[in-house]
Each structure stands twice: as C-alpha cells, then as structure tokens.
Amino acid sequence: MRRPLTRQLVGQCPAPYFPNGEAKIRNRGRMMRFDCAYGFKLVGNRYSNCQNGRWDTSIPVCVKSGCSLLAPIESGHVLYEMNKASAFLSCFEGTELAGSRNAYCNGTHWDRPLGVCRRTGQATPTACDFETESLCGWSNDALHDFDWKRSDGTLNPRALRTGPKYDHTTMQPKAGHFMIVDSGEQLTNDTARFISPLFEPELSVGACFQFYYHMYGESVGTLKVFVKPMSADLYDLQPVFVQRGNQKNVWHEGHVEVGQQAERFQVVIEASLGMRYKSDIAIDDVSLLQGDSCRVAVEDGEEPPPAEVENVPVKIESCENRCGSSMAAVLSANDTIVHCDCHEDCVTSETCCPDYRERCVFQVAVGGSNHYYHHHHHNHCKANNVKRYYDQEHHFKAIHDVHCLHDNHEEVQFTPKA
C-alpha cells in the first residue's frame, strides 16, 4: 500500500488519513481536495470544507481492482462495480441493513467488512416523505460525485440557493423535509444517484412510481429515473423518466410505469447539474403504487402551488478574473445577476461562486480545456519543492523533486506517450 500523502493542517480540522492518494489543503486549512495515485480511482467527494472543526464530507477512498469476491450475504445482494473494486449491499424484504453498505478494494484487500441484513418482520416501505433520518431505506450511490441531502429548506440568509424553501408534503416552511442536490458542491456534469431499497418482483405488477420534483435555476441540468432489475447493470438501462432545464420555482408531479419485473428491483433517481449558474434539484414524496392507486395518481395529478412566489433571476457571477473579490452589492429582489464572493471567507458565509474552488483555490481548468491543472503560484518558496503529474482522469501519476524558484509547488497534466 502506498504511503498516504497529506500535509499537516494549520486550521481547526485534523489532517485526514487518505491512503493511496494525496489530500491537498488550501485556504489556510479551510478547503481540501483529494487526488488518487496512478492506477487508483476516487470514490466519494473530491472536495471538503472545514466547518466548526470538522470536514463537512466523509473522507473518500482510492480503489483498485484485485480483491477476491466477498462471501455472500444472507438475505442480501452484493453488487460489484468499478471492475469489482467496489461492493454495494442491498437487503431483501423483511430485513434491514446493520453495518456498512459499502466495501472498497485497495488492489489486494477489502478495506472493511460488509454489514449484515437483519430480519425485522416488517415490509419494505414503498412510500417515503423523508421525514425520518432512515430515509425509508433509500441511500446515496457512493460511487458518484456528490450526494442527495435531506433538508427542511433552512438556509444561511446569505447563502446562494435556488432550491425549495419548504417540502411538498406540508408546503410549510421548516415543517417537513425533502432531498436535494446542490450545484455549489460539484463540477460540471457530475452526477448524484439516489437508490431505493430492493422491492419484491410482485410489487411490479400493474405498478407505477410517483414522485414530486423541483428544478429551479438557469442551466439546471437533468433529472432521470431508472427501474433497475437486481442483476442488471444500470449503464445498460434506459431511463423511464427524463426532465431537463428550469421548471420554475414549483413542485411538479412525476409519474412513470414500472413494468413487470421477473426479479427483485430498485428505483434509481439521478441528477446532474450545471456549474456556471446556480441550480438545484429536489425530490419529495416518492411512492411505488399498484393497480387503482396508479390510476388515481394520474387522474389527480396537478401542478401544486409555487414553492415560493418570486421573480428573482438565477444567473450567477463567476470567479473568472475575480479571485479575492467580494460580491459587488447587497442582493435585491430585482437584481438581474446574483452576486457572489471569490475570497476565502465565502466558505464560512456560504456565498462562494459555484466555480470558486476550481478557479481560485485549486485552479482546475474550467470549460473546454484539455488540461486539468494550471501552475499554482505562491509568494514564498520552500526547500522541499515538488512537481506532481496527473493523468487525464485526475489520477496522481508521479512526484519529482525540482529546484526551488518562485513556486512552492507545480501541478501539471501528465500525458502518456502514444
């Protein structure tokens, strides 16, 4: 196993243990970026912020295939992905997960044991309003770039958000919860997947899936729904529902036929967002229905009242050529452009522009460039200067000592020879 590459943190948050990769600290210990060594792939969030003495995301892992298959789990199904470098456990009807849902291979060994599926004698919930922290057995796909998060709509007053201010169930501020993905926490075209528990095949007879969604913001991205048989690879499936773009500041009903399944199955909800403009996607009140309940759902489906009546445009500034600057003015209801910050304190105030991390902190190339990294300059120099090379998938390729000139470190793309 490679020795973890970390730097001692000078802020409130501790330096993480991150084997087979490098955790890079910036912004006086407030922000961190993770990159895996060559041959490994990152699973989890690439970025993390230091908030109140703790990193605001789980530490990701660097995975590599090469491990033996895990022992079968009684009353559960283990799904292998990433060339068998990742294992995901789903439990059958009448059971619940105890322990870890995921395990990851480091090239030779699994990093943790999978959990077990304990018998409960209770049926798997077919409907969820997300009012309990258990999320009715729904879970995030750890292999994807960012997560669905449970929210009641409460925000920092200065935070830049276009998501709903209250849930679909109650239509009252702070009275209920929904699930949301936020464009401020990911890169262009990144995806978040939310996976249902396993449903028995008989629940697919005459079945439909009903849900409510909220998509607001310029260049908001895409919402997809898949019906996945237990043994199928999601990448081989076509979505049963697709919605793109700004759908205004209201909750909408979504409704799809499930189709009869020959084996246990799951519903997968996938969101991808744009980066240059603030945009959020939320869901609430998901239900797997059958028979007459499906027909009633279709007949009664109508557009609910707005989640919040407003005419605030959602185009947002960029940090391009603005690193270190503050928002131009206090926001007003008639602004045509939402202002945002490009200085290090915006992490605490939650007012950073969506591209702040990439343009100002880690200097990842934004847009159509083929190079992921630019030179990152400092006003001082240290004796142990290093040059780091990366391949085209952000994988850590090599480290070499270089002569100390003006840069504390230099990060460049690694291009393999043809």
Buried (B, 14 or more C-beta within 10 A) or exposed (E): EBEBBBEEBEBEBBBBEBBBBBBBBBBEBBBBBBBBBBBBBBBBBBBBBBBEEEBBBEBBBBBBBEBEEBEEBEBBBBBBBBEBBBBBBBBBBBBBBEEBBBBBBBBEEBBEEBBBBBEEEEEBBBEBBBBEEEBBBBBBBBBBBBBBBBBBBEEEEBEBBBBBBBBBBBBEBEEBBBBBBBBBBBBBEBBBBBBBBBBBBEBBEBBBBBBBBBBBBBBBBBBBBBBBBBEBEBEEEEBBBEBEBBBEBBBBBBBBBBEEBEEBBBBBBBBBBBBBBBBBBBBBBBBBBBEEBBEEBEEEBEEBEEBBEEEBBBBBBBBBEBBEBBBEEEBEEEBEEBBBBBBBEBBBBBBBBBBBBBBBBBBBBBEEEEEBBBEBEEEEEEEEBBBBBBBEEBBBBEEEEEEEEEBBBBBBBBEEEE
